[in-house]
Amino acid sequence: MLAALREQGFDTFAAETLYQSDMPALATRGYATSATGFYTEEPIYAEMVREALRLGYRVVAYEALSDATGDAREAEQARNLVRDVFGDHPQARLVVNAGYAHIQEQGKYLGGMAMAQHFARLADTDPLTIEQTMMIPHENHASDHPWYREVVTKLAPKQPIVFVDNTGNAWSLKKAYDLSVFFPEEVLQRGRPTWLAMDGMREPFQVSGRICDLDYPCMVEARYEGQPDQAIPADRYVIEYKGRIAGYGDILRQSTDPYPIAELWLRPGKYELLARNRANVIHHRQSIVVGAGK
């Protein structure tokens, strides 16, 4: 949604667990490394930050710098947001990616108030809070919220949905949020969820386990062309030996190739593909082209 929000005038993006120490370098580099944050070690989170920078957002870190917990941490996060977002840019339009109940707007949270409650008071604004963590599928359906199971069984949505009433007001599971998002059932392809397509932005690229040189487990990674090994990859996947994630004769293999086949989900473009062994030694590199222009 970053592109659509940018078109509507949003110009600042903040994400939980980004490290303030890396923000100047991040803006110059344009991609995340291990120095960027905690959640950005995961490729999709890192891709979100990379996309924000590509679209021209000012990326801001707001994580508490002290060892505060509970209400004190929530308040420090809110103070960091207000200071670093609006201090020099009072007209900034802000998008925040925050974890779980940090965005609740009312009620008790960790013995005090949530970050969004502190933020609303300090910034004197009413943020739009979008809850995306409860109406989701689980491997064990018994763990699903009963309303989630009823909705997806009846409607079988293929993309995230929200409900609105006849006056246009959005529905939320709890009054603490402005709206709740229902996510579709997870569909696996070669052991990986197809939501990795990111609404058509990315496509699967098959990787043969032969690049592992029979040295399993093997981590395969794809980085955008021109980015160093320190950059968080666009996608990564572990290929293991038979009996675990993938191996000779594994059901993931659907070709005459005797090696296991894995899939990386990537945007069209040029990448460097590499494979690492258990000792983190790189023993294969190659350039690949995904999608248009192959």
Steps between C-alpha positions, in 0.01 A plus 500: 500500500800732522472614138127580528556691824790693346269610218260631765770720650647288777870578523641344820526132592588365845549135594544317827851382602691711247824622657538877515878464464461373140242747371738746327695218332179314410363803316821521297533126428136434422497148645513328840796318657534331838576844642157633396276325749370179653193419289679614183711183517190342342490562122136616472544756778824617340322523164235721659767743618681485164175577317426794728839649422457436126166682506653802668376456856705638787562188712500553877598272790298541818603205721573584865871553558481435874439164667148609594218245491123515512339844512838677517613338174170584329530863609861524384409360158223759466731784602758385245235497225369847580848651532664337198203514263343837575784691664639640175206396280179610677290426190637146456254224409601184680464126441604278794556125494469392864469162664181355644325700777746790490237668280198463727328831572324422826514267798786373711816371338789350698375671812473840333429642155603383155735697277209620282322642806809693606552613139143628463538709816845640416425573134145615570363284220277198452702240303332249273586163657478186286512168684647215294596235755184322612296412191768275357524124429688258723638157422257359756152635421410470867735795557307722256259760630154343450380802300803468272424137421134583431585788264763319292288187479206699364679756281829326409681834443804499274640824640480689831156648568333737745133543583307828500146574608234670287631842605854419388648456847758223527454204734756413766522196725572727796413862572870560562559507121337677207477195278601136475633320193404143409775312320430212261592141568867425440580308181835324476698447181812283530478552874480880490195729536378658180434833674871552434383620159407824679191566289677415174818700559714186531515164328653159581848424369608136514839419650654155466672349801794416275646840596542357851762248380338232720594706807177521701340690664555773244376858511416647159466878476423752226619861526427783262781543250767733630424455869771350726478180703422712807164606352197308625398285200179548306419140594672202658419135559667204671528177305566206729571135447242228433250459782497865594411805288618365166717219367536229238160359419325764710149597391629850424679357198274502196748462215755256362775685689626260774565795731237663721339812361415803709332825403600854579237772459649802324402814311592505131860616469864399531640326805805323634415150621726334755508192721648470849576183693455435872833672573369811320756453223382616157573229245289610205420829325320579180309783336131443424223693326143466624190574294489752220823538310623144549 
